[in-house]
Amino acid sequence: MASTTNSGSGVRSPFFLYLPLSHMHVPIAVAAQFNGSSVDKSPYGDALVEMDWTVGQVLQALRDSGVDKDTLVVYMSDNGPWDVKCNLSGSKVCSHIFLDL
């Protein structure tokens, strides 16, 4: 857990930041600066470029505030969009895995 200074008081207090990014599910929209920014110029690729930039901004803010050395950053992702949205996913082919339970 990192700590931050409360508005000029000089007192540092721990904080927890939960930042859920939906970029891996369906690239609904990207900021204009990221439109066409990926190598393949796809909506999915552009959304990932924006997500990468966003995470970079958070990490830079931690460095700028001097708490980066005392902060644990956990970065997770799921498996991307559901089958219906595969035309917006990162691969051209949707693969299916069926488990016999």
C-alpha positions as CSV (number, residue, x, y, z in Angstrom):
1,M,0.0,0.0,0.0
2,A,1.3,3.4,-0.9
3,S,1.0,6.6,1.1
4,T,0.3,10.1,0.0
5,T,0.4,13.5,1.6
6,N,-2.9,15.0,2.5
7,S,-3.3,18.4,0.9
8,G,-0.3,20.2,2.3
9,S,-0.7,18.9,5.8
10,G,2.6,17.0,5.6
11,V,0.9,13.9,7.0
12,R,1.2,10.8,4.8
13,S,-1.6,8.3,4.8
14,P,-1.9,4.9,3.0
15,F,-4.2,4.6,0.0
16,F,-5.6,1.9,-2.2
17,L,-6.3,2.5,-5.9
18,Y,-8.6,0.1,-7.8
19,L,-8.6,1.1,-11.5
20,P,-10.6,-1.4,-13.6
21,L,-9.9,-0.9,-17.3
22,S,-12.3,-2.4,-19.7
23,H,-10.1,-2.3,-22.7
24,M,-9.6,-6.0,-22.9
25,H,-13.3,-6.8,-23.2
26,V,-14.6,-4.7,-26.1
27,P,-13.0,-1.6,-27.5
28,I,-16.1,0.5,-27.3
29,A,-14.2,3.8,-27.9
30,V,-10.8,5.2,-27.7
31,A,-9.6,8.8,-27.2
32,A,-9.0,10.6,-30.5
33,Q,-5.2,10.6,-29.9
34,F,-5.2,6.8,-30.0
35,N,-7.4,6.3,-33.0
36,G,-5.3,4.5,-35.6
37,S,-2.2,4.4,-33.2
38,S,-1.7,0.6,-33.1
39,V,0.5,-1.3,-35.5
40,D,-2.6,-3.0,-37.1
41,K,-4.8,0.1,-36.9
42,S,-7.6,-2.0,-35.4
43,P,-10.1,-0.9,-32.7
44,Y,-8.7,-3.6,-30.4
45,G,-5.1,-2.6,-30.9
46,D,-5.8,1.1,-30.5
47,A,-7.6,0.3,-27.2
48,L,-4.6,-1.6,-26.0
49,V,-2.3,1.3,-26.8
50,E,-4.6,3.6,-24.8
51,M,-4.6,1.2,-21.9
52,D,-0.8,1.0,-22.0
53,W,-0.6,4.8,-21.9
54,T,-3.1,5.0,-19.0
55,V,-1.1,2.5,-16.9
56,G,2.0,4.5,-17.7
57,Q,0.4,7.7,-16.5
58,V,-0.5,6.0,-13.2
59,L,3.1,4.7,-12.7
60,Q,4.5,8.2,-13.6
61,A,2.2,9.8,-11.0
62,L,3.5,7.4,-8.4
63,R,7.1,8.3,-9.3
64,D,6.3,12.0,-9.4
65,S,4.8,11.9,-5.9
66,G,7.7,9.9,-4.5
67,V,5.8,6.9,-3.4
68,D,6.8,4.5,-6.2
69,K,9.4,2.8,-4.0
70,D,6.8,2.1,-1.3
71,T,4.0,1.0,-3.6
72,L,2.9,-2.4,-4.8
73,V,1.4,-2.4,-8.2
74,V,-0.6,-5.4,-9.3
75,Y,-1.6,-5.5,-13.0
76,M,-4.1,-8.2,-14.1
77,S,-6.1,-9.0,-17.2
78,D,-8.7,-11.5,-18.2
79,N,-9.0,-13.3,-21.5
80,G,-10.6,-10.5,-23.5
81,P,-13.9,-10.3,-25.3
82,W,-16.6,-12.9,-25.3
83,D,-17.2,-15.0,-28.5
84,V,-19.8,-12.7,-30.0
85,K,-17.3,-9.9,-30.1
86,C,-14.4,-11.9,-31.6
87,N,-14.3,-9.6,-34.6
88,L,-13.1,-6.9,-32.2
89,S,-10.6,-9.2,-30.4
90,G,-6.9,-9.3,-30.8
91,S,-6.9,-12.4,-33.0
92,K,-8.5,-13.1,-36.3
93,V,-9.9,-16.5,-35.2
94,C,-11.9,-17.3,-32.1
95,S,-10.8,-20.5,-30.5
96,H,-13.1,-22.5,-28.3
97,I,-12.1,-24.8,-25.4
98,F,-14.7,-27.2,-24.2
99,L,-14.1,-28.9,-20.9
100,D,-15.9,-32.1,-19.9
101,L,-16.7,-31.6,-16.3
